[in-house]
């Protein structure tokens, strides 16, 4: 099982800085999701910035979420 998200910080250009339970840090780019279905609502920056952690993944108030494995595998890892 891949690590889960323990902290999320919204950044510019629809990117999220993620800290995982194994201590790794990664940047996940959400911009490709913005044109699809329920994720279109994330185009509103104030709404995008309402991202929170729930059960090891990220969620928004209207129940959008992203698989924690996707977040880990597709994020660009940052060196510490």
C-alpha positions as CSV (number, residue, x, y, z in Angstrom):
1,X,0.0,0.0,0.0
2,X,1.3,3.4,-0.9
3,X,1.6,6.2,1.8
4,X,-1.4,8.4,2.4
5,X,-1.6,12.1,2.6
6,X,-1.1,13.7,6.0
7,X,-1.0,17.4,4.9
8,X,-2.1,19.4,1.9
9,X,-1.2,23.0,1.0
10,X,-2.9,24.6,-2.1
11,X,-0.4,26.4,-4.4
12,X,-0.7,28.6,-7.5
13,X,-1.7,27.1,-10.9
14,X,-4.0,24.4,-9.4
15,X,-1.1,22.6,-7.8
16,X,-1.1,21.0,-4.3
17,X,1.8,20.4,-2.1
18,X,1.3,17.1,-0.4
19,X,3.1,15.6,2.6
20,X,2.7,11.9,2.9
21,X,2.7,9.6,5.9
22,X,6.2,8.3,5.0
23,X,7.6,11.9,5.2
24,X,7.9,12.4,1.5
25,X,6.7,15.6,-0.1
26,X,5.3,15.9,-3.6
27,X,3.6,18.4,-5.9
28,X,0.4,17.2,-7.5
29,X,-0.9,19.2,-10.5
30,X,-4.7,19.2,-10.7
31,X,-5.0,21.4,-13.9
32,X,-5.7,18.4,-16.2
33,X,-8.7,17.5,-14.1
34,X,-10.4,20.9,-14.3
35,X,-12.2,20.1,-17.6
36,X,-13.9,16.9,-16.4
37,X,-17.3,16.5,-14.8
38,X,-17.4,17.2,-11.1
39,X,-13.8,18.6,-11.1
40,X,-14.9,21.6,-13.2
41,X,-15.9,23.3,-10.0
42,X,-12.3,23.4,-8.9
43,X,-11.6,26.1,-11.5
44,X,-13.0,28.5,-8.9
45,X,-9.8,29.4,-7.0
46,X,-11.5,30.0,-3.7
47,X,-13.2,26.7,-3.9
48,X,-10.0,24.9,-4.9
49,X,-8.3,26.3,-1.8
50,X,-10.9,24.6,0.4
51,X,-9.1,21.3,0.0
52,X,-8.9,19.2,3.1
53,X,-7.6,15.8,4.3
54,X,-10.0,13.0,5.0
55,X,-9.0,9.4,5.6
56,X,-5.6,9.8,4.0
57,X,-6.7,11.5,0.8
58,X,-7.8,15.0,-0.3
59,X,-11.4,16.2,-0.6
60,X,-13.4,19.3,-1.3
61,X,-16.7,20.4,0.3
62,X,-18.9,19.0,-2.6
63,X,-17.4,15.5,-2.3
64,X,-14.7,15.7,-5.0
65,X,-11.8,13.5,-4.1
66,X,-8.7,12.0,-5.7
67,X,-7.5,8.5,-5.0
68,X,-4.6,8.5,-2.5
69,X,-2.6,6.1,-4.7
70,X,-2.9,8.4,-7.6
71,X,-1.8,11.3,-5.5
72,X,1.3,9.5,-4.4
73,X,2.2,7.9,-7.7
74,X,1.6,10.9,-9.9
75,X,3.0,13.6,-7.6
76,X,6.4,15.0,-8.4
77,X,8.5,14.2,-5.3
78,X,10.5,17.0,-3.7
79,X,13.8,16.5,-2.1
80,X,14.1,17.7,1.5
